[in-house]
Amino acid sequence: MRKTIIFLIAVINFGVLISQQTGKYMFPPQEIIDLVDAPVTPTMRISPDGKKILFLENPGLTSLEDLAEEELRLAGIRINPKTNGPSRSRYSTGLSFADIDGTNLLMVNGLPLSPKITNVQWSPDASKIAFTNTIADGIELWVADIKTANAKKLTSAVVNDVMGNAYEWLYDNKNIIFLSKIETRGIAPKRPLVADAPVVQENIGRRAAVRTYQDLIRDVYDERIFDYYASSQLCKVDLNGKIVKIGKPGIIWYFNTSPDGKYLLVNYIMKPYSYIVPFSRFPQRFEILDVNGKSLKVIAEIPLSDNIPQGFDAVRKGPRSFTWRSDKPATLYWVEALDEGDPSIEAEYRDQVFFVEAPFVSEPKKSLSLKLRFSGFLWGRAIFAIINESWRKDRRMLVSYFNPNDESFTKSTIFDYSTEDRYNHPGSIQTIINKYGQRVVQFDNTSRRLYLAGQGASPEGNMPFIDRYDLRTGKIERLWQSEAPYYEYSVNLLDADKGLVITRRESQEEHPNFYLRNIYDGTIKRISDYPEPFSRLRQIEKQLIQYQREDGVSLSGTLYLPEGFVVGKDNPLPTILWAYPREFISSDAAGQVSGSPYTYNRVGASSIVMLVTQGYAILDNASFPIVGETESEPNDTFIEQLVANAKAAIDKLVEMGVTDSKKVGVSGHSYGAFMTANLLSHSDLFAAGVARSGAYNRTLTPFGFQSEERTFWQAPELYHRMSPFSSADKMKTPLLLIHGAEDNNSGTFPVQSERYYDALRGLGATVRLVMLPHESHGYVARESILHMHWETLHWFDKYLKEKE
């Protein structure tokens, strides 16, 4: 009898193991399939002169067949060896032009059959566009004329787009500089069946703390194959297809033409390569060439950057952040750290700005000294420029203006604000295209007032705005702001003096479209006519809810309720919380509302909101702040704050009569998956969870993660306490783990989910692991996304809806 029982138990357990395999990709209910397959809204690009619109047609989701194409993973990038370009690219499939008011729509003629269009760029004078087209064995360069709407091919499939910077227009609008595969490179190296030698790495007493990276070079063969596909030749091609080589071949990360089109700044990747960091930290040479390829000056030679100090305000030693001054013909700027790039070093000044002018025979000159870390330039005119400085640890952003021609290099502050204080964010300074085809600050006709556009976060939700700022007085004048029942924001301030702006407007009843608005007289005209993609969600109720954590921190989220659900009349619903924790150093900032109650009910292909069609209430974008004030770090009380956030949300939903407290699930992606596993391990608030592509063992990311700057050796207890893996023995709630089998995101290696599953299974937890073949950190194949929805719905149905 005992043998029979043991046999039956074994059969049952074997059946459980077998049932984990579906044997095929599964499909969710048709309502979800229809939402996943909804047409993708075209992309819009405004011409440099503000007179034309380019529309790019976007296809549906990628197929698993496309995703499964051969892929090389080298030096932190993923390469399609057949095309000599990036793998996993998203393409456009059609192009059309229209006048800025949406009239006179013309489809571009002469495109190849089933084009795969990427890298679209307007010419500086807005008379043409260029783009690349990917075919089976390579990438071609094309142009299209705006007047005739005719396209033609300039090159055969010789473009090298491995590094993601395939070409640039020259200022003359007649020539394009592009990167070509090297003609004489021969056949790609083959990995030997027997290794030539062991793989050896060595460090002799030098600190080289780096975060975890994937897709790195592993051995000498990888070095050879990286050389083969990443090496390119700079070329110039005219509009008749005549090609001229420029300079010497090499591994060119990127190149930038000077505004006047006479010079090239070229960034070469040099050896020795590293096996622990991606190519962006390899040795580099920055060199200025003339447009014919003659070398004029080596601006900098940067050694291997595998020992950048710890901290989010840390940078490498030596020159960095090279940029052409956009309002001058050929003046190059860059910065260098004055504190050895180490934020822990006390220093009055952090960065020094340098510049050099054509013909680049003189030595570089010093410009501004910065007390914070350099964060970018905005050029205006000869006597006006804006510089941004930041210090991430303090969430501080400093925006100042200065006169580049004044050798005193004094700055005047425009804004000094906290980047986490959304309510007081001043907005972004607006730009316009100048005669060089470059972006510069947009002034009004007095040349002393500039324009700002921002999200307008408020306790009522986002209310985007356009302001005018007076440089002399510091006065801000509000010119326009989105008003209920619409959510509308500026896409392009075409002509500030005339008040003409392209906006994108939507409401809960009206799906998004683009409009031409006059912010002075209030007139508005729709310039696009996109079909409604999510009509199935029209009757779904959506509302922005606000509530408080037990310590008084204000929280919010967007609540979706199924069609026909009536609070107080119908029974409370099974509910799913979707969230992503964010760190703050201020409880006031942590409690600020994000999002808008007036947006159209649209969902991304992977959105959890789709489950509202299956009878679930969904609290999307639920606030999960992790606050560290005074001397504490946010993560010192990470677990406690996670649980407090979740409890506050559930209490609010129960109080509203929406949610059955015994039927609540939680889900998230990446850091949200990490959150999900921790909530299930450290609370009894949830009946089930779904975690997508997370990291669960923080000792595998020992030099920091997310916004945590401390290393494992500085805070070992913190790393253990925050790791769901360390608390696997506490897991009593059913957990579904989903992960892309080829995840290349730093920190979320697939092994994170695999080992966490092994631990949970070994300890007797109810757990299921789904690895999606060929998928990276975000899922893109239609088959994968539909199967993910099937798994998620099946899991929640089983443990929420069927829960007694």
N, C-alpha and C positions, 0 to 999 in steps of 0.2 A: 504493500500500500504506500509506504514512504517513498519508494522508487517512482511510483506512478505520480505522486504529488510533485516530486522534484522534476520529473519529465514534463508535467503540465506547466510548471512555473517556467521552465526553460523555453517551452514552446511559446508561452505568453510573452516572455521577454524578447525572444527572437522576433515575434510578431511586432512588438513595439519598435525594435530596431528597423525592421523592414518598412514599417509604416512611415518612417522618417523620409523615405525616398518616394517622391511623386512619380518618378520615371519620365517626366516630361515637363515642359513649361506649362503652367496652369493659367487660367484666365479668370479674372474677377467678374462680377455681374456686369451686364451690358451698360448700366448707367455709368459705371466707372470707366469701362472701355471707351465709351463715347467722349468722356471728358479727357481722357489721355490722348485720344485721336483728334481732338478739336483742332481746327486750322490755326496755324501759327501766324500772328500778326506780322505784316511786313515791317522791315526796319527802314527808318527814314534818315537821310543825310542831307543837310542844307549845304548849298554851294558856297564857296568862299565870298562871293559878292552878294549873297543873300537873295538872289533872284530866282533860283531854281531848287527843286527838290529831287533827290534821287531816292527811289523806292527799291528795296531789295526784297525779293520774294524768298521766304524761308520754308524749307520742307518740313515734314513731320519728323518724328523721332528716327534716330539711326537704327538700322537693322543689326541683329546679332551677327549676321554674315559680314557686314562691313567692319564691325568691331573686332571680329576674329582674324582680320588680315594680319600678315606677319608684322612683327613689331620688334625693334631693337631698343634696349633700355641702357643708355650710356650717359654718364656724367650728369645725371639729373634730368635728362630729356628723353622723350620717346619718339622714335623715328620710324617712318614707313620706308623701308629700303627700296620698294618698288618706285616710289615717287620722289625720293630724296627730299621729303618734307615731313612735317609733323604727323604723327598718327592721331587718330581720334578727332580730326578736324570737323568743324561744323561748316556747312557750305550754304550759299544762296543759290537759287536755281533760276532766277530771272531778274531783269533790271528794267526800270522804266523811269522816265523823266516827266516832270510837270513844272508849270510856273509856280511861283511861291504861294499863289492863292489857290492852288490845286487844280487849275484849269490846264487845258492843252496837254493832256496826258499822252505820252508817246512810249510805246514799248521799244526796247532796244532790239534792233534787227541784226542778223548775222552771227548770233551766238551759236556755238556748237550744240549738237543734240545732247540733251541731258547734261548741261554744264554743272561744274562744281566750282563755284565762284567764291574767292576769298580775297583778302588784302585790297579792298576797294579804296582808291584815293582820288580826290579831285585834283586836277591841275591847279597851280596857283592862280591862274586867270579865269578859272571856272569854265573854260571852253571844252574840257574833256574830262573823262575819268580813265584811270588805269585799273586793272585788276588781274589777278592770276586765275587760271583755270587748271584744275587738276584732272589729268587723264590717267589711264592705267599704268603708264610707265614714266610719269614725270609731271612737271608743272610748267605751264606756258604763261607768257606775259601778253596781255591784250590791252587795247584802248578802245574807247567809244567816244564819238563826237556828239556834243550836246545838240547842235542844230539839226543834224541829219538823223540822229539816233542810230547810226550805223556803227557796228563793232568790227574790229579786225585784229588778227593775231600778229604780234610783233616778233615773237621768238618761237622756236620749237620748244620741246619739253626739256629745256636746259636750266631752268631756274632752280637755285638751291635755297630752300626755305626751311632748312633744318633748324636754324637758330631763331627763326621767327621774325626776321627783318629783311624781307626779300628785295625791296626796291624803294626808291624815292624819286619824285619828280625834280628836275632842275628848274631853277627860276625862269629860264627862257621859255618854258612850256613846250619845248620842241624835243627835249631829250630826257631820258630816264636812266638813272644809275641803278643797276641791279646786280645781284649775286648769282653767278653761274657755276654749275658743276665744272670741275676741271676736266678738260677734254682728254688729257693723257693719263687719267688715273687708272685705267685698266679695269680688271675684274676685282671685285671685293675680296678681301682676305677671307680665308676659310679657317675656322677653328680647328687646330690639329686634334686628331683622335687621342694622341698621347701628349700630355703637357710637356712643354719644353723645360720647365723649372718650377719649383715651389713658389707660391706667392708669399712675399715677405714684406712686412711693414715694421718700421722701427721708429722709436722716439727716444731721444737721449736727454732726459731732464727738462724738456721744454713743455710748458703748459699749452695744450691745444684742445680746449673744451669746446665741442661743437654739438649741436642738436642732432637728432637722428634724421638721416636722409635716406632716400631710396633711389633705386635705378643708378647706382654709382658704377664707375669703372672698377673692375675687379682684378684684372690681370693685364699682362702685356698684349694679349690678343684684343681685349677690349680697347686698349689704347690705339691699336692699329685700325680697328674698325671705326673708332671715333674720328681718327684722322681722315679716313677714307670718305666718310659721309659729311663731315662738318667742314672740310676744306673747300674753299670756293675762290672764284676769281671775280674781282670787280670788273664790270663792263658798263659801257654806255651804249644805249640804243636810241636811234632817232625814230621819228614817226613813220619812216619808210622801212624800218626793220634792219637798218645797217648797224652792225655791232662792232665796237672797238674795245679792246681790253684796256684796263686801267691798272697800273701798278703791278705788284707781285701777288701771287696767290698766297693764301694762308687760311687759318681758321678765324673768320671774321664774325665776332659776336654781333656787332652792329656798326653802321656808319651813318653819319648825319651830314647833309650838305649845308654849307653856309647859306644864310639868307640870300646873298647875291649870286649863288650858284657857282662860285669860282673855286671853292675849296671843299675838301672832304675831311671830316674827323673820322678816323677809322680805329675801331677797338679790336685788336688782335688778341686771341687766346694763345698763350705760350706754354711751353713745357718748363719744368716737370709737372705732370698731372698728379692729382691726388686721388686716393681710394676712399677718402672719408668725407669729402665735400663735393658739391656739384661744380660744374664748369664755371659758374659765376664767381667762384673764389679761386680759380686757377690763376697763375701769373698772367698779367695782361700788359700790352703795350698800346699806348694811345699816340697816334701819329697823324699829323696833318699832311695831306697830299693836295696838289692842285688838281683841277678837274681832268687833267690829262694823265695823272698818275705819278707825277714827280713828287718825291718825298721832300717836304720843306722843313719839318721839325718834328722830332719825337718829344711829345709833351710830357709823357710820364711812362715809367716802367714799374709796374706794381708786382711785388713778389707774391708767392702763394699766401692766401689769406685763410689759413686754417687755425689761427690762434687769436681771432678777434676776442677781446675781453668779454666777460659775462655782462648781461644787462641789456634791456631793450633800447637803451640810449647809446649802446656801444656801436662803434664803427671801426673800419679798418684804418690803419695808419696810411699816410700818404695821400696823394690827390684822389678825389672822387667827385661824382656828380657833375660831369662835364656837360656844358650846355652853351649853344650859340646864343648870343644876345639877339633877340628876334627883331629889334628895332634898328639894328645896325647891319651894314653889309657883311662884315666878317670879324666879329670880336668874340673871343672864347672865354667863358668863365668856368671856374671850378672852386672847390673848397678843400681845405686840409684841416685835420684835427689838430688842436693845440694841446690836447690832454692825452695824447697817445691813443685816442679813441676809447678811453676807459672812463666811464661815468663815475666810478668810485674815487677817482683822483680829484682832489679839490683844485679848482681852477677858476680864475676870474672870467676867462674867455674859453669857449669850447672849440670854436671853428674860426678859420681865417679864409676870407674870400680872395681869390686871385683872378687876374685876367691878362690876356695878351691879344694884341691887335694885328691884323694883316699888315705887312707881309710876314710877320712872325720871326723877324730877325732879332728883335730886342728881347730882353729877359722879362719874364712875367712880373707884373706889378701887383702890389697888395691893394686890396680894397677894404671892405668892412671886416671888423673883428666882432664875433658873435658870442653872446653870453649863453645862448642855448644852442641846440643842435640845428644845423641848416636843414630847411625843409622845402626850399624851392624859391624860384624867382617868378615874378610877373613883370615883363618889361612894358614900358609905356611910351616914352619919347625921350629925346636927348637928355633932358634934365629931370627925368622922373622914372623911378623903378620901385617895385615892391619886393620885399624879401620876407619870407616866412621862416620863423624859428619855432622849434618845439622841444619839449622835454616830457617824454612819455610817462615817466614815473610820476610826475606831478599832474599829468593830463593838461599841460599848459601849452597854448598856442599864442605866439606873438607875431603880429602882422605890422610891418613898418614900411615907410617909404623913405627914399633917399635920392640925392642927386648924384648920378654916376660920374658927372664931370667935376664935382666938387671934391678936391683932394682931402678935405677934412673928413669926408665920409661919415657925416653925422646922420643919425636916423631920427625919424619922428614916428611915434607910435600911432597906428590907426586903431588896432584892436589888440587886447590882451585878455584872453578868455580861457575857460576850461573846456576842453574837448568833450567832456562828459555832461556838460550843462546844455542840454538841447534847447531849453526854453530861452536861453540868452545867446544862442549862436547867431552871429551877425549875418551869416550867409556867405556866399562865394562872390568874389569880385568878378564882374562880367568882362568879357573880352570881345574883340572884333578882329577880323583879318585885315592886315596892312598890305602895303604894296608888294611886299616880298612873299605874300601868301602865308605869313606867320601870325600867330595870335599875340595881340597886345591889349593893354588895358583900354576899355571903352570909356571915354569921357563925354560929357555933354558939351554944348557949343561954347561954354565959358572956359573949358579946359581945366577947371578946378573941382569939378564934381564927377564922381564915378558912381557906378551902379552895382547893386548887390542883389542876389537872388538866393532865397533859402527856403527851407521846409516849414518854418514857422511853427515849430512844436509848441504846444500849449496844453493846459489841463483838459481842453476839449478835443485834443487831437491835432494833427498837422494841418496848418492853414498856410500854404506857401505864399510867398510875397516877393515883390520887387521894390527895393528901396533906392534912394539917391543919397550919397554921402558927400558932404562938403569938406574938402581937405583943409580949408582955412579955419572953419568954425567948429568942425567935428559934429555938426548937426546932421541928423538922419531924417529924411523925409520919406514917408511911405507913399509910394505911387500907386500900388495895386496889391490886393490880397484876395486869395481864394475865399469864396463865401459858400455857406450851406445853401442848397443841399449838394454842392459839387466839391470834388477834390480836383484841383487844377494847378498845374505848375509850369514854370517857364522852361522851355526846351532850348530856345535860342532868341536872345534879344537882338533882333535884326537891326533896328535903327532907334536908338534911345531918344534922339531929339524928336522924332516923329511918333514915338511911343509904340512902334510896331514890334510885336513879339509872337513867336510860335509857342503855343501852349499845348499841353496834353490834358484833356478834361474827361472826367467820368463822374458817375454817381451810382447809387445802389441800383437804379433802374436803367442807367444809360452806360453802355460799354465804352471803353476808351476810344477816342479819336483825336486827331490833331486839329488845331484851330489857329487862325490868324487873328490876333486880338490887338486892338488899339487901347492901350492902358490909360490914355488921356480922355478919349471921348466915349469909351465903353463899348464900341462896336466890336462884333466878333463874327467870324465866318469859318465854317467847318471846311477843312481842306483835304480831309481823307474820309473814306466811306468804308471802313472795315466791317465785315459781317460780325454779328454777335456770336462769339465762340462758345459761350457757356450758358445757353438758354435754359438748360436743365437746372441751373442753380438760381434762376430768377426768383423763384418762390421761396428760396431758403432765407430764413430770417438771420440777419447779422446785426450785432450790436457791440459797441465798445463798452466793456464793463470795468469798473474801478472798485478797489477794495483795499484793505490794509492788512499788513502782517502784524503779528501780536506785539512786535516792538515798535509799531507805529510807522514803518516804512510803507509808503503808498505803492500799490501794485496795479497792474491793468492787464487786459487781454482782449482778444476779439472772439466773441462767442458766436458760433453757428448752430442753428437749430433746424431740425428736419422740417420739411414742408408739412404744414397742417398741424404742427405741434402747438398746443395751447397750455400755457403755464397755469397750474391750478386745476385744470380740467383733466388733462392727461396724466398718466403715471409718470413719475420722474424717470429720466432716461439713463441708459448706460452712457458714460462720458469718457472722452479721451483728452488728456492734456498734452500739448506739444510745446516744447520750450527749449531754450538754449541759455545756459547760465552766462552772465556777464559780470565782470568785476568792476567795482566802483570804489572810490576813496571818499565819497560823500553820500550820505543817506538821502539828502535832498535830491541830488542828481539821480540816484538809483530809483527814486519814486516817480520820476517824470514819465508822462504818458508818451508812447510812441504809436505811430499809425494814425489812421483816419477812419471815422465812422461812415464816411461818404464814398468809399471806394466801391467799385463794381465787384461783384462776386466772381472773381477769376481765381484759378488755381494753377499751380505748376504741375507738370506731369507726375511728380513724385509726392505731391502734397497730401498730407493726412486728412485735409478738409474733405476730400472726396468721400470719406466714410460717412459724411452727413447724409448722403443719399441712401445709406443702409440703416438709418434709424438711430444713429449716434449723435449726441451733442459733442461738439468739438470746441475746446478752448485753445485757440491758436495763438502763437506768439505770447504765451503767458509770461509775465515778468518773473524772472528768476535772478534777481540781483544778488551778488555776493559782495558785501560791503566791508571795507576795512578802514576805520577812522582812527584818529590819534596816532598811536605808535604801532598799532596792529596791522598785519597784512590781511587782505581779504580772505585768503584761503585758510587762515588760522581757525576759522569757524565755518568752513565750507559745508560740512555735513549738516550741522545744526541749521544753517541758513537755507540749505536745500529743502529740508523737511519743513521749515517754517513757511517757506514760499508755497510749497505744495498744499500744506494744511490750510493756509489762507484762501487759496483758490477754491479748494473743495468746499470749505465752509461757506464761501460766498455762493457757489453754485447750488448747494443744498438749500441755503436760505432763500434763494430765488425760486425754489421749487422746480429747478431744471434737472437736478442730478440725484440719482440713487447712490448714496455714499458707499454702498457695498459693491457697486459696479463701476468703478473708476479705473481706467488704464492710463498709462503714461508712455510717451514715446519721444524720441529725439534722434538727431543725426550728429555724428562726430562727437563734439563735446556734449551735445544733447543726449547722445547714447551713453556716455560716461555718467551723466546726470541720472539717466533712467536706471542704470544698474545700481548706483548708489542709493537712490530712493527706495528701490525694492529691497536692498540689503539692510537699510537702517530705519525703515518705517513700516507700519502695517496699513498705510493709507490706500494702497492700490491692490487690485485683484489680478492684474497682469501688466506686462510691459513689453515693448518692442524697441530694441536698440539697433540702430543702423550705423555701421562703420565706425565703431568707437575704439577707444584705447582704455584698457581696464587694469593694466599693471604699470604704474608710473615709474617703477624702477627700470623699465625699459626705455624711459625718456629721462635719463638721470641729470641732464644739464638744463632742466627747465621745461615747462610746457605751458601752453596757452598764455596767461599773463603772470605765471609764476616764474620769478627770476632766480629764486634760490635753487641750488643744486641738491641732489639726493644726499650728499655728504654734509651739507649745511643743515638740512632739515629732514633726516631719515624718517622720523616718526610721522611727519606730515605726509611724506610720499606713501608710507604704508597705510596711514589712516584714510587717505583720499582714494586709494586703489580698491576698486570693487573686488579684484582678485584676492586681496588680503582678507576680505570679508566673505569669501565664497561660502564659508560654512554657515553664514547667517541668512543665506538666500532661501526663503520659504515661498516665494511668489513666482508663478510661471513667467519665464522670460524667453522671448524669441530674439535671437541674434541673427542679424543679416549683415553681410559684408561683401564688398567687391573683392573677387579673388586676386585682382591685380592692383589693389589700392596702393598708390604711390605717394599719398599724403604723409608728410613728416609726422611721425608719432603714431599713426593708425595703421601699422603694418597688419596684413591679414592674420599673422600669428597671434595678434592680440585677442581676436575673437576665438581662434582655434584653441589656444591654451586656456582661455577663460571657460570655454565650453567644456574642455576636458576636466577642469577643476570642479565645475558645477555638477557635471555628470557623475564624477567620482564620489561626490559628497551627497548624491541622491536628490539633487534639485530637479524640478520640472523645467526642462530647458530644451530648446531646439536651435540648431545652427544651420543657416542657409548661406552657402557661398555662391555668389553669382559669377559664373564664368566670364572672363574677359573684362569685367567691369572694374573701374578705378574707384576713386573716393566718392564721386557722384555718379549715379547710374544714368545711362543715356540710351541704351538699346530698348526698343519697344517691348521685346519679349521679357527682358529683365524687369522693367518697370511694372508690367502687367502681373508678372509672377510675384513681385514684391507686394503689390496690393492684395493679391490672392492670399499670400501667406499672412499678411497683417490682418486682413478681415477674418480669415479662418481662425487665427489665434484669439482675437478679441471676441469673436462670436462664441468660441468655446469657453472662454474663461470669464467673460462679462455677461453676455446675454443668457448663457446657459447656467449661470451661477444661481444657486437657490438662495 
